């Protein structure tokens, strides 16, 4: 699996990442019942999102059993800065030198099935939510900051996005 560690555009410490989270998972994060990040993640620089339809398309969220819909009014993302690189693996299929075998829309190429725009795809086993992580609501033509994790609790602004540090 040397191909995985040698991929250009890998996740360096400090890289801003994001992961789509279903609306049903927002409350467990905010109340502390969910304290880990796991699954497929993407670099923010690779996948600028302007609405839920972009998020759905760019992240390849049309897999069987998905909580996501292409016509959703809003979706949520968890954003954080990578602390280390060892947690983020490129999911290559056997045809590309790896051992990942999943159903479509998984491509096995290291890129999400994003409809033509190359969006690097990474997988992380469960890691603790890092200090500074944020939750954003992505609606059509707007993004709303929801909360920022301080290492113990999620802080929610009374008004505005003054706590927002990731954009």
Backbone as CSV, one residue per row, in Angstrom:
resi,resn,N_x,N_y,N_z,CA_x,CA_y,CA_z,C_x,C_y,C_z
1,UNK,0.821,-1.202,0.000,0.000,0.000,0.000,0.856,1.254,0.000
2,UNK,2.054,1.202,-0.526,2.885,2.390,-0.563,2.232,3.494,-1.382
3,UNK,1.379,3.125,-2.327,0.692,4.108,-3.148,-0.140,5.045,-2.274
4,UNK,-0.713,4.517,-1.214,-1.546,5.316,-0.336,-0.736,6.431,0.320
5,UNK,0.426,6.116,0.844,1.205,7.127,1.548,1.927,8.081,0.597
6,UNK,2.081,7.711,-0.663,2.816,8.537,-1.615,1.916,9.437,-2.460
7,UNK,0.629,9.367,-2.326,-0.289,10.137,-3.154,-0.034,11.633,-3.017
8,UNK,0.027,12.318,-4.144,0.185,13.773,-4.081,-1.114,14.371,-3.568
9,UNK,-1.006,15.520,-2.919,-2.204,16.147,-2.377,-2.721,15.446,-1.142
10,UNK,-1.834,14.843,-0.375,-2.270,14.136,0.827,-2.664,15.142,1.909
11,UNK,-3.058,14.627,3.034,-3.501,15.462,4.143,-2.309,15.813,5.021
12,UNK,-1.948,17.067,5.024,-0.851,17.557,5.867,-1.442,18.117,7.161
13,UNK,-0.673,18.131,8.246,-1.183,18.751,9.473,-1.645,20.179,9.186
14,UNK,-2.795,20.526,9.715,-3.365,21.851,9.505,-4.306,21.955,8.320
15,UNK,-4.368,20.900,7.490,-5.280,20.908,6.340,-6.720,20.995,6.827
16,UNK,-7.480,21.882,6.230,-8.887,22.018,6.577,-9.680,20.940,5.854
17,UNK,-10.363,20.107,6.630,-11.146,18.985,6.114,-12.622,19.202,6.427
18,UNK,-13.463,18.505,5.672,-14.870,18.484,6.044,-15.495,17.146,5.690
19,UNK,-16.578,16.878,6.398,-17.319,15.631,6.259,-18.793,15.961,6.322
20,UNK,-19.550,15.414,5.390,-21.000,15.578,5.440,-21.533,14.772,6.621
21,UNK,-22.434,15.384,7.374,-23.097,14.640,8.455,-24.606,14.779,8.270
22,UNK,-25.334,13.689,8.442,-26.783,13.752,8.275,-27.414,14.624,9.359
23,UNK,-28.513,15.267,9.061,-29.183,16.103,10.071,-29.439,15.362,11.386
24,UNK,-29.712,14.064,11.318,-29.996,13.291,12.543,-28.779,13.174,13.462
25,UNK,-27.562,13.472,12.942,-26.348,13.362,13.745,-25.919,14.683,14.381
26,UNK,-26.533,15.788,13.980,-26.125,17.091,14.507,-26.358,17.160,16.016
27,UNK,-27.528,16.810,16.469,-27.840,16.885,17.904,-26.936,15.977,18.742
28,UNK,-26.679,14.712,18.331,-25.736,13.905,19.115,-24.354,14.538,19.234
29,UNK,-23.861,15.196,18.188,-22.588,15.909,18.308,-22.721,17.044,19.320
30,UNK,-23.729,17.891,19.150,-23.866,19.084,19.986,-24.090,18.774,21.461
31,UNK,-24.674,17.623,21.746,-24.943,17.260,23.141,-23.869,16.346,23.734
32,UNK,-22.834,16.039,22.951,-21.745,15.220,23.475,-21.977,13.727,23.404
33,UNK,-23.081,13.291,22.817,-23.332,11.851,22.684,-22.530,11.245,21.533
34,UNK,-22.013,12.076,20.644,-21.129,11.638,19.559,-19.870,12.478,19.663
35,UNK,-18.727,11.817,19.831,-17.484,12.557,20.066,-16.351,12.120,19.151
36,UNK,-16.693,11.424,18.055,-15.669,10.983,17.113,-16.053,11.370,15.685
37,UNK,-15.040,11.418,14.842,-15.214,11.597,13.404,-14.722,10.309,12.770
38,UNK,-15.470,9.783,11.821,-15.013,8.597,11.095,-15.677,8.564,9.727
39,UNK,-15.072,7.794,8.842,-15.633,7.632,7.507,-14.923,8.466,6.467
40,UNK,-15.624,8.727,5.366,-15.049,9.462,4.248,-15.030,10.949,4.529
41,UNK,-13.881,11.567,4.252,-13.687,13.004,4.472,-13.001,13.587,3.237
42,UNK,-13.079,14.916,3.109,-12.539,15.595,1.934,-11.864,16.893,2.354
43,UNK,-10.869,17.315,1.585,-10.232,18.604,1.847,-11.153,19.722,1.374
44,UNK,-11.300,20.763,2.172,-12.146,21.898,1.808,-11.651,22.533,0.512
45,UNK,-10.336,22.616,0.333,-9.775,23.231,-0.869,-10.182,22.489,-2.143
46,UNK,-10.448,21.184,-2.046,-10.847,20.384,-3.211,-12.327,20.481,-3.519
47,UNK,-13.117,20.818,-2.519,-14.566,20.713,-2.680,-15.286,21.915,-2.092
48,UNK,-15.180,23.075,-2.748,-15.949,24.218,-2.265,-17.437,23.951,-2.491
49,UNK,-18.214,24.207,-1.484,-19.634,23.861,-1.513,-20.472,25.123,-1.459
50,UNK,-21.426,25.252,-2.389,-22.309,26.422,-2.365,-23.756,26.054,-2.069
51,UNK,-24.048,24.788,-1.930,-25.409,24.372,-1.594,-25.478,22.882,-1.368
52,UNK,-26.619,22.396,-0.866,-26.744,20.966,-0.574,-26.576,20.081,-1.809
53,UNK,-27.018,20.580,-2.967,-26.868,19.780,-4.185,-25.394,19.601,-4.546
54,UNK,-24.564,20.639,-4.310,-23.116,20.513,-4.519,-22.520,19.479,-3.576
55,UNK,-22.896,19.573,-2.328,-22.392,18.646,-1.319,-22.722,17.210,-1.702
56,UNK,-23.957,16.985,-2.084,-24.415,15.650,-2.479,-23.592,15.130,-3.663
57,UNK,-23.415,15.966,-4.671,-22.700,15.574,-5.890,-21.198,15.415,-5.637
58,UNK,-20.563,16.416,-5.034,-19.113,16.403,-4.857,-18.630,15.286,-3.940
59,UNK,-19.423,14.960,-2.918,-19.009,13.935,-1.966,-19.508,12.541,-2.344
60,UNK,-20.234,12.410,-3.446,-20.743,11.100,-3.851,-21.663,10.500,-2.807
61,UNK,-22.652,11.271,-2.354,-23.510,10.834,-1.241,-24.709,9.987,-1.672
62,UNK,-24.718,9.534,-2.916,-25.846,8.741,-3.406,-25.677,7.247,-3.234
63,UNK,-25.015,6.828,-2.205,-24.807,5.397,-1.972,-26.059,4.756,-1.357
64,UNK,-26.137,3.433,-1.474,-27.290,2.705,-0.941,-27.382,2.896,0.572
65,UNK,-28.565,3.236,1.061,-28.784,3.447,2.484,-28.409,4.833,2.968
66,UNK,-28.062,5.724,2.048,-27.632,7.083,2.409,-28.746,7.862,3.094
67,UNK,-28.367,8.667,4.081,-29.296,9.584,4.744,-29.441,10.882,3.960
68,UNK,-28.724,11.005,2.854,-28.681,12.254,2.104,-29.556,12.158,0.859
69,UNK,-30.047,13.310,0.421,-30.907,13.380,-0.761,-30.417,14.516,-1.661
70,UNK,-30.460,14.329,-2.976,-30.002,15.393,-3.873,-30.901,16.628,-3.858
71,UNK,-32.107,16.492,-3.357,-33.023,17.640,-3.329,-33.280,18.157,-1.912
72,UNK,-32.368,17.862,-0.993,-32.511,18.342,0.382,-32.378,19.864,0.428
73,UNK,-33.123,20.507,1.304,-33.031,21.956,1.469,-31.759,22.362,2.198
74,UNK,-31.257,21.459,3.038,-30.040,21.751,3.781,-29.339,20.457,4.153
75,UNK,-28.019,20.548,4.267,-27.190,19.462,4.758,-26.187,20.077,5.720
76,UNK,-25.479,19.246,6.443,-24.527,19.726,7.443,-23.138,19.189,7.148
77,UNK,-22.135,19.976,7.513,-20.748,19.524,7.417,-20.061,19.762,8.752
78,UNK,-19.167,18.863,9.046,-18.267,18.990,10.181,-16.925,19.380,9.570
79,UNK,-16.325,20.486,10.040,-15.035,20.960,9.529,-14.023,20.995,10.662
80,UNK,-12.792,20.636,10.335,-11.717,20.658,11.330,-10.381,20.712,10.611
81,UNK,-9.354,21.063,11.363,-7.990,21.058,10.836,-7.313,19.759,11.260
82,UNK,-6.705,19.096,10.288,-6.022,17.834,10.558,-4.901,18.052,11.560
83,UNK,-4.819,17.174,12.534,-3.774,17.257,13.554,-2.578,16.416,13.132
84,UNK,-2.807,15.249,12.593,-1.740,14.372,12.121,-2.133,13.772,10.790
85,UNK,-1.182,13.154,10.121,-1.467,12.595,8.803,-1.787,11.104,8.837
86,UNK,-1.404,10.435,9.891,-1.551,8.979,9.940,-2.999,8.510,9.979
87,UNK,-3.932,9.396,10.290,-5.338,9.011,10.416,-6.068,8.963,9.085
88,UNK,-5.521,9.566,8.046,-6.237,9.745,6.787,-5.658,8.849,5.702
89,UNK,-6.434,7.852,5.315,-6.000,6.880,4.313,-6.719,7.158,2.997
90,UNK,-6.014,6.958,1.887,-6.648,7.067,0.578,-7.266,5.700,0.270
91,UNK,-8.576,5.651,0.011,-9.247,4.361,-0.205,-9.132,3.874,-1.659
92,UNK,-8.055,3.156,-1.944,-7.848,2.604,-3.280,-8.447,1.207,-3.392
93,UNK,-9.028,0.915,-4.541,-9.521,-0.431,-4.835,-8.343,-1.316,-5.245
94,UNK,-8.547,-2.641,-5.323,-7.457,-3.525,-5.752,-6.894,-3.146,-7.131
95,UNK,-7.730,-2.625,-8.014,-7.269,-2.219,-9.347,-6.284,-1.053,-9.297
96,UNK,-6.289,-0.338,-8.177,-5.416,0.826,-8.025,-4.389,0.646,-6.908
97,UNK,-4.129,-0.610,-6.532,-3.076,-0.896,-5.567,-3.509,-0.950,-4.117
98,UNK,-4.811,-0.937,-3.872,-5.302,-0.990,-2.495,-6.094,-2.248,-2.226
99,UNK,-6.887,-2.210,-1.170,-7.699,-3.376,-0.828,-9.148,-3.011,-0.497
100,UNK,-9.584,-1.828,-0.922,-10.949,-1.373,-0.645,-11.895,-1.903,-1.715
101,UNK,-12.980,-2.538,-1.265,-14.005,-3.027,-2.178,-15.349,-2.566,-1.633
102,UNK,-15.929,-1.584,-2.302,-17.230,-1.052,-1.900,-18.106,-0.888,-3.135
103,UNK,-19.406,-0.741,-2.905,-20.343,-0.541,-4.006,-20.280,0.897,-4.514
104,UNK,-20.664,1.111,-5.779,-20.759,2.479,-6.290,-21.715,3.295,-5.421
105,UNK,-21.432,4.567,-5.287,-20.593,5.392,-6.138,-19.107,5.392,-5.784
106,UNK,-18.654,4.518,-4.898,-17.227,4.424,-4.578,-16.444,4.130,-5.857
107,UNK,-15.365,4.906,-6.097,-14.596,4.744,-7.325,-13.325,3.917,-7.137
108,UNK,-12.758,3.923,-5.933,-11.513,3.198,-5.690,-10.291,3.879,-6.258
109,UNK,-10.446,5.084,-6.790,-9.347,5.815,-7.422,-8.675,6.812,-6.490
110,UNK,-9.243,7.004,-5.298,-8.753,8.041,-4.400,-9.510,9.338,-4.571
111,UNK,-10.498,9.314,-5.465,-11.336,10.489,-5.706,-12.801,10.108,-5.552
112,UNK,-13.586,11.046,-5.034,-15.025,10.820,-4.876,-15.686,10.787,-6.246
113,UNK,-16.819,10.130,-6.322,-17.629,10.107,-7.546,-18.364,11.436,-7.621
114,UNK,-17.653,12.468,-8.051,-18.142,13.838,-7.915,-18.658,14.459,-9.208
115,UNK,-18.947,13.644,-10.180,-19.510,14.173,-11.408,-18.535,14.970,-12.249
116,UNK,-17.289,14.554,-12.302,-16.327,15.194,-13.180,-15.326,16.106,-12.495
117,UNK,-15.643,16.663,-11.340,-14.689,17.522,-10.628,-13.844,16.642,-9.712
118,UNK,-12.508,16.673,-9.826,-11.686,15.811,-8.979,-11.704,16.266,-7.516
119,UNK,-12.242,15.430,-6.663,-12.319,15.708,-5.232,-11.628,14.556,-4.509
120,UNK,-10.442,14.837,-3.966,-9.707,13.813,-3.236,-10.545,13.256,-2.101
121,UNK,-10.479,11.939,-1.957,-11.284,11.263,-0.939,-10.345,10.545,0.025
122,UNK,-10.639,10.684,1.304,-9.847,10.058,2.363,-10.799,9.344,3.302
123,UNK,-10.246,8.392,4.028,-11.047,7.662,5.015,-10.316,7.738,6.341
124,UNK,-11.079,7.969,7.397,-10.487,7.950,8.727,-11.256,6.992,9.621
125,UNK,-10.505,6.165,10.329,-11.104,5.376,11.389,-11.493,6.362,12.488
126,UNK,-12.299,5.959,13.462,-12.740,6.920,14.479,-11.581,7.648,15.167
127,UNK,-11.668,8.981,15.133,-10.721,9.838,15.846,-11.544,10.801,16.700
128,UNK,-11.009,11.252,17.820,-11.752,12.222,18.630,-11.982,13.515,17.858
129,UNK,-13.116,14.138,18.079,-13.372,15.441,17.471,-12.303,16.394,17.994
130,UNK,-11.524,17.016,17.081,-10.454,17.896,17.553,-10.967,19.250,18.029
131,UNK,-10.218,19.845,18.933,-10.518,21.206,19.383,-10.554,22.116,18.157
132,UNK,-11.560,22.970,18.094,-11.702,23.902,16.985,-12.596,23.407,15.866
133,UNK,-13.022,22.145,15.924,-13.931,21.632,14.889,-15.212,22.458,14.896
134,UNK,-15.832,22.558,13.738,-17.055,23.344,13.605,-18.114,22.574,12.842
135,UNK,-19.352,22.888,13.133,-20.486,22.372,12.370,-21.110,23.544,11.634
136,UNK,-21.359,23.326,10.333,-21.997,24.333,9.485,-23.223,23.721,8.823
137,UNK,-24.266,24.518,8.691,-25.453,24.120,7.925,-25.266,24.701,6.530
138,UNK,-25.385,23.852,5.517,-25.251,24.286,4.134,-26.651,24.284,3.520
139,UNK,-27.127,25.472,3.171,-28.418,25.619,2.510,-28.157,26.192,1.122
140,UNK,-29.186,26.321,0.341,-29.012,26.880,-1.013,-28.479,28.307,-0.912
141,UNK,-27.300,28.535,-1.483,-26.652,29.843,-1.550,-26.314,30.467,-0.205
142,UNK,-26.175,29.653,0.836,-25.721,30.193,2.120,-25.190,29.074,3.003
143,UNK,-24.308,29.481,3.888,-23.736,28.568,4.864,-23.865,29.231,6.227
144,UNK,-24.398,28.508,7.189,-24.582,29.043,8.534,-23.706,28.296,9.517
145,UNK,-22.937,29.049,10.281,-22.123,28.492,11.352,-23.060,28.072,12.488
146,UNK,-22.909,26.833,12.964,-23.772,26.312,14.029,-23.048,26.307,15.376
147,UNK,-21.844,25.728,15.414,-21.147,25.601,16.700,-19.675,25.269,16.482
148,UNK,-18.877,25.528,17.528,-17.435,25.235,17.529,-17.109,24.443,18.787
149,UNK,-16.290,23.402,18.618,-15.923,22.522,19.732,-14.693,23.072,20.445
150,UNK,-14.780,23.245,21.761,-13.645,23.797,22.521,-12.830,22.719,23.239
151,UNK,-13.125,21.459,22.961,-12.414,20.359,23.608,-13.245,19.690,24.690
152,UNK,-14.281,20.388,25.148,-15.180,19.816,26.151,-16.636,19.919,25.729
153,UNK,-17.006,21.069,25.179,-18.402,21.289,24.767,-18.423,22.022,23.428
154,UNK,-19.579,21.981,22.778,-19.806,22.744,21.553,-20.356,24.103,21.944
155,UNK,-19.697,25.153,21.469,-20.121,26.522,21.752,-20.961,27.029,20.596
156,UNK,-22.150,27.529,20.927,-23.055,28.050,19.905,-23.203,29.546,20.103
157,UNK,-22.992,30.321,19.047,-23.121,31.771,19.200,-24.581,32.168,19.400
158,UNK,-24.788,33.212,20.171,-26.138,33.733,20.359,-26.647,34.325,19.060
159,UNK,-25.736,34.965,18.307,-26.104,35.563,17.036,-24.848,35.735,16.203
160,UNK,-24.952,35.490,14.907,-23.816,35.679,14.014,-22.837,34.526,14.073
161,UNK,-21.676,34.723,13.451,-20.694,33.643,13.382,-19.341,34.083,13.942
162,UNK,-19.342,34.864,15.001,-18.100,35.389,15.558,-17.151,34.294,16.039
163,UNK,-17.633,33.107,16.337,-16.753,32.032,16.767,-16.190,31.241,15.591
164,UNK,-16.719,31.464,14.407,-16.346,30.692,13.229,-14.890,30.962,12.847
165,UNK,-14.104,29.898,12.737,-12.687,30.056,12.402,-12.318,29.359,11.097
166,UNK,-13.245,28.578,10.515,-12.899,27.794,9.320,-13.566,28.289,8.058
167,UNK,-14.307,29.350,8.101,-14.882,29.893,6.884,-16.315,29.575,6.762
